[in-house]
Amino acid sequence: MALLRAFRVAGDFRIAPTQWQKFRREVAAPDEAAAREHVFSDLGSKHGVARRYIRIGAITELKAEEVTSPVVRARLSGGGA
C-alpha cells in the first residue's frame, strides 16, 4: 500500500444552473490524482453532482501539523481505513 499524504482540495461545484458553491476538503491520498478522484467521488455521492460540474481550483499538500480534519489525521497515523 502506498504511503498516504494529506491534501487540501479547493474549488466549486454547481448547485443550480447559475449558482456555484465553493468547497474546501482535506483528504488523505497517495498522490494528487488520487486526491482529485476522492473529491469527485465524494461530492458526486453526497451532493449528486456530475463530475463536469465540479471545478477544482487548487490542490495543496499539507504537513501533518497543518491538518485540521480528525478523519484525515487518523488515516495518516494509520488508524482507519
C-alpha positions as CSV (number, residue, x, y, z in Angstrom):
1,M,0.0,0.0,0.0
2,A,1.3,3.5,-0.9
3,L,2.1,5.9,1.8
4,L,-0.7,8.4,2.4
5,R,-0.2,12.1,2.3
6,A,-2.6,14.9,3.3
7,F,-4.0,17.3,0.6
8,R,-6.4,20.3,0.8
9,V,-8.6,20.5,-2.3
10,A,-10.4,23.7,-3.1
11,G,-12.8,24.7,-5.8
12,D,-16.5,25.0,-6.5
13,F,-19.4,22.9,-7.8
14,R,-22.7,23.8,-9.5
15,I,-25.8,23.7,-7.2
16,A,-28.2,25.4,-9.7
17,P,-27.9,26.4,-13.4
18,T,-26.5,29.8,-12.4
19,Q,-25.2,29.1,-8.9
20,W,-21.9,27.7,-7.8
21,Q,-20.9,26.6,-4.2
22,K,-17.3,26.9,-3.0
23,F,-15.8,24.0,-1.2
24,R,-12.6,23.0,0.6
25,R,-11.9,19.4,1.6
26,E,-9.0,17.7,3.3
27,V,-8.3,14.2,2.1
28,A,-5.7,11.5,2.7
29,A,-4.4,10.0,-0.6
30,P,-1.1,8.7,-2.0
31,D,-0.9,11.4,-4.7
32,E,-2.7,14.4,-6.2
33,A,-4.5,12.4,-8.8
34,A,-6.0,10.1,-6.1
35,A,-6.9,13.2,-4.0
36,R,-8.7,14.7,-7.0
37,E,-10.6,11.4,-7.7
38,H,-11.6,11.2,-4.0
39,V,-13.1,14.7,-4.1
40,F,-15.0,13.9,-7.4
41,S,-16.4,10.7,-5.8
42,D,-17.3,12.4,-2.5
43,L,-19.1,15.4,-4.0
44,G,-20.8,13.2,-6.6
45,S,-22.0,10.8,-3.9
46,K,-23.1,13.3,-1.2
47,H,-24.5,16.1,-3.4
48,G,-25.4,14.3,-6.6
49,V,-23.1,16.5,-8.7
50,A,-21.8,15.2,-12.1
51,R,-18.0,15.5,-12.5
52,R,-18.4,18.1,-15.3
53,Y,-20.0,20.4,-12.7
54,I,-17.1,20.2,-10.3
55,R,-14.2,22.6,-10.8
56,I,-11.1,22.0,-8.8
57,G,-9.1,25.2,-8.4
58,A,-6.2,24.1,-6.2
59,I,-4.7,21.0,-4.6
60,T,-2.2,21.7,-1.8
61,E,-0.1,19.1,0.0
62,L,-0.3,19.6,3.8
63,K,2.2,18.9,6.5
64,A,0.9,16.7,9.4
65,E,0.6,19.7,11.8
66,E,-1.5,21.6,9.2
67,V,-4.2,19.0,9.0
68,T,-7.5,20.1,10.7
69,S,-9.7,17.1,9.8
70,P,-9.8,14.5,12.5
71,V,-10.6,11.8,9.9
72,V,-7.6,12.7,7.8
73,R,-5.4,12.9,10.9
74,A,-6.5,9.4,11.9
75,R,-5.8,7.9,8.4
76,L,-2.3,9.5,8.3
77,S,-1.5,7.9,11.7
78,G,-2.6,4.5,10.5
79,G,-5.8,4.3,12.5
80,G,-8.6,4.0,9.9
81,A,-9.4,2.5,6.5
